[in-house]
Amino acid sequence: MPAALPPLDHNFCLAPARRALTPALRLTGRSGITLDLATTEPGLQIFDAAPINTGALATLHNRPYTAHCALAIEPQAWPDAPHNPRFPDIALYPDDPYAQTSTFRFSAA
């Protein structure tokens, strides 16, 4: 039996501030399907659902969800930025426009 994977719930700091749309992530599965993500956000949160265990609870697919059953990919600002002046500023003010762009593109080999 393979060793258990350690949980992954981490913010990757990509840039010191919001920027032009920039490639941030490429994942290729065993099937050959590739996900390319580009974002204007300075951070990327990755969560692998390691703590999830639905046990006998009925789910959408009528089977249990267990550790590492999903992957959340969240372009965002750096966590706890309001309390860390060295982090990119995330303050939003009433008259300042805010926009974020993230693209998720899938392709097959």
Steps between C-alpha positions, in 0.01 A plus 500: 500500500643846410596736780243765591553834332552799725217755486537798271335830595749763393508845347765543233623859482529570127570873489537803729178660363212448258628502144414430140355157424794261555535120478492360854441124489511201266372159609500191280309190607577139425228516234696763309255781575681823588372798698669836440413782739588866452405772749543864591505411872827496698427170678367154431340287774513123445296263719496124442202400718720278719274531809180407316330175594124471454485151650164337427331831413328494160676729253423632154652189340359265766845396621720636779747783450835426661829679555643673190170457310512852356727792420410865560699760305427855613673807350497765773696753701741382766325378817509729805618794287318762713725407794828482307615832351767321291230303313327639188230750595147359472304799631199596288355851514154616383620697196783267391414248231600139561520225244652155499546274201576131520483259207480123531575326167482126446664312215557136408817340369 
